Amino acid sequence: MNSLETVRRERHNNYSPPLREMDGAIRRCLGPGDFIRINRATHRSIISSDAPEFGEVLGVVNQDELRCRMYSLMTSTILTKFTLQPITALQFPVAARTINSEVVAYNIFKNISREEVEDLVFIVPLRDFESGNVFLTGAANLYYVRYLIDKTNAICFSSVDFFGYHYIQPITVRMFSALNNLSFTVKRLMYHRPESEDTKRSTRIFFPSDAFHYIVYKLRDLSIIKCCTSKKQRMIKYFDDLKSESSSKVVDVTYVRVVTSSALRELRTILGVGIGLGSTQFKPCKTRPLQYCTINSILTSVECQNVLPQNIMRKPLQPIYADGIDFCYSEQNNMLSCHVRFSRLKISSSEVATSRIHTANVLAENVGAYEGAWFQYDGNTFEVQRIENGICYCFSVDEEGVAVELPSELVNQLVSEFGT
């Protein structure tokens, strides 16, 4: 093993105590409302001999045991036996277009040892999955549920409400809420970016410590840069006698840098398949609620390298100008900074998008003006209201009350260039 590979492995193996203790910390915190994947090597299944098995924690029996309702993957046998409707794109457009699997709940209860818990999972009711509030679609630990299977029938079933009111959130709901918010934040950085804007975007959000260390724990790829450092940070102290003072404090900062394609693929198993991709199309609005990816539009994409550069291995905190995603976490402040560097790619064919995300829906390029078409003209975005005698009557979607009348030939060209 060469010296660079040794450095890389040592950085992962000796990163920090929270990583090595994450399994035990999760098991100790489990309680009612949590969802778990059960370790097949230590648990004898009562539902199936080979499929993964899940549990919903209903109570704590003692310090070492949990009382769980059992779950398993939906199968064609179950659909046929109980005459259940399969997932279709017409009724369930979100679920039908993701790689996430459906699970079913059972009226089977069992005591599970904490040592049999392999990982947390997120089992979301299908109504919430379809609501548009779930941004982790495609994540490896995300599932959705519709039915509870009894001996003779199947009934509609909803487990824990992930978006509902919780006086004290279960750890599964807390992890899901944090990861879901981070996924939304990263995705938002990639969308609706003007072409004149720089290809770097940054943001900062409050983020729970346990959720951040869970992400780092799940990122196992050796090309991912993980390191910790301490630094001084300027702060202001506010006293009760209305005095304030400029001071400094020492904060512990953890860096996670995703700069290779294999690392980005692993990050997508945690935060969803849409991470690192976006479109520069205009934001959907009330007058035009849908915005599609089209030929001749621009795709924003984090185009990572295949191999981690050697200079980054030696000095992991030096500036990186290649595409990637960096996370910087301040332990004392619970603040997570996210920095995204991306490229702009013209969608000359649908394969530009579908080769990067298999669920991409790319519409063909418009060949001319039609009622409802959008285009840019004189610094505004216009929509074609009607076409009569070779004249297009258009109104601005940016400024109320602004309207123009343009020749159809000109609007044909503008619509094609706009690519919507």
Buried (B, 14 or more C-beta within 10 A) or exposed (E): EEEEEEEBEEBBEEBBEBBEEBBEBBBEBBBEBBBBBBBBEEBEBEBEEEEBBBBBBBEBEEEEBBBBBBBBBBEEEBBEEBEBEEBEEEEBEBBBBBEBEBBBBBEBBBEBBBBBBBBBBBBBBBEBBBEEEBBBBBBBBBBBBBBBBEEEEBEEBBBBBBBEEBEEBBBBBBBBBBBBBBBBBBBEBBBBBEEEEEBEBEEBBEBBBBBBBBBBBBBEBEBBBBBEEEEEBEEEEEEEEEEEEEEEEEBBBBBBBBBBBBBBBBBBBBBBBBBBBBBBBBEEEEEBEEBEBBBBBBBBBBBBBEEBEEEBBEEBEEEBEBBBBBBBBBBEBBBBBBBBBBEBBEBEEBEBBBEBBEBBEBBEBBEEBEEEBBBBBEEBBBBBEEBEEEEBBBBBBEEEEEEBEBEBEEBBBBBBEBBB
